[in-house]
Amino acid sequence: MRNSLIPLITVLALTIPGLVQGAIITEAVFAYSGLGRLYINAVTSLDFPLTMGFLMLVTALVVFSNLLADLLYAVADPRIRYS
């Protein structure tokens, strides 16, 4: 059972940033106001600091979720050791 958790942890950890990135499309299609709409307005009005800030937020979320996945690997599989 523990060996089968490794791919599940990988998929779930990499889904978290995808949800934030998917908000851009969802908010554009359904005209919701949120981070996705803010990002689209920043791109269309050439607001580079806000665009870079949003991309930095998504990048940090990707790095954090990968770190979380790596730490959960050690919990799920006792053969994996971090020293």
N, C-alpha and C positions, 0 to 999 in steps of 0.2 A: 504494500500500500504506500509506503513512504517513497519508493522509487517512482511511483506514478504521480507524485505531487510536484516533482521538478518541472515538467512541462506546464502544469497548471499554474504554478507560481509565476513562471515566465510570461505566460499569456496574460494573466490577471495584472501583473505589475506593469506591463507595457500597454495595457488598456487605459490606465489612469491618465497618461498624457493625451491619449487619443480622444478621450471625452472632452478635454478642454479644447483641443484643436477642432473637434467636431462641432463645438458650440458656435464657431464662426459661421459655418454653413447653416446650421439650424436657425440662428438668429437672423441671418440674412434672408432666408427663405420665408420665415414666419413673422418677420418684422418685430421680434422681441428686442427689448433693450437690455444690454448686458455687456460683458467683456468682448464678445464677438463683434457686436455692433460698434463698440468703441474702437476696436482694431480696424474694422472696415472703414469707418469714418477717418481714422488717422491715416490710413494708406491713401485714401482718395484725396485727402487734403494735404498730403505730403508732410505730415507731422512726424518727422524722423525720430525725435526723442521718445515719443509715445510708442511708435512702432518698435523701436529697439528695446524698450522696456518690456513690452508684451512678449516679444520673442525671447528675451532673457528670462522671463517668468516661465515660459513653456520649456525652455532649455533646462532651467533649474529643476523643474518638475520631472523631466526625463531622467536627469542624473540622479535625483533623489529616489525615483521609483526603481531605477536599476540597482542602486545601493540597497534598497529595501529587499529587492528580489535576491540579491547575493547573500544578504544576511539570513533570509528565510531559507535559502538552500542549506545552510549549515544546521538549521533547526530541523528541517525535514529529512535530511540524509546525514546520518552520523559519520559517514566516511569522509565528508567534506570538513576540512579543518582550516581555519584561518589563524596564522600565527604572526 
